[in-house]
Amino acid sequence: MRDGYRVAVAVPPETDTPLPWWRSPLNVTLAAVALVLIGFAIGTFLPRGDDPTVHNEVDTGFLQDMRVHHEQAITMAIVYRGIASVDREPLDPALRTIALEIHMSQGVETGRIVQLLRLFGEAETNESGQTMGWMGHPMPLEEMPGLASDEDLDRLHAARGAEADRLFGTLMIAHHRGGVEMAEYAAENAANPEVRALARSMVTGQSGEIAELESILSR
């Protein structure tokens, strides 16, 4: 009542119409809880993509076989560089540089190979006598792609001068081609991201050295 006049106040009529679900505080709260639970379930029960130990038979077989492959390449590089100390005829300086690079780079990669095998809980060496089973065609160790034979290594030990240059370059080209074949397969089929990255790096590095070696031998 104001100055003898009644003031009418509008009062909204009561309604039974429910609010849309997204405007209901209770529904919003329940939806938020459900999302949290779903996220927890996904994180708990699905495999993590960043698990550093994830691996399959390709990872293991590639690392074990490539360790053997690398160790022979390092041996050939040491033998070739050692020839200079007993031979008066100098070796090709470009080939000696490549041999040093192989010694150093594949030595580092071999160390990482051993670390990864330990991380995976796998044997550091393949004691089965068979190789390449992880690529689907097992074979005796001495038949691994690109691996030099004992006779080849004996010839390299005995070679001198230009013959040592030619033999080292020829053996290493074949060795790298075999390594590239193995690494290309691992880069596509290994389960561990670091192993795939390592394999891709090997493909790039060894392919580049093949081109260098071919160029030197063609002179």
Beta strands, then each sheet from edge to edge (+ up, - down):
strand 1: 130-131
strand 2: 139-140
sheet 1: 1+ 2-
end
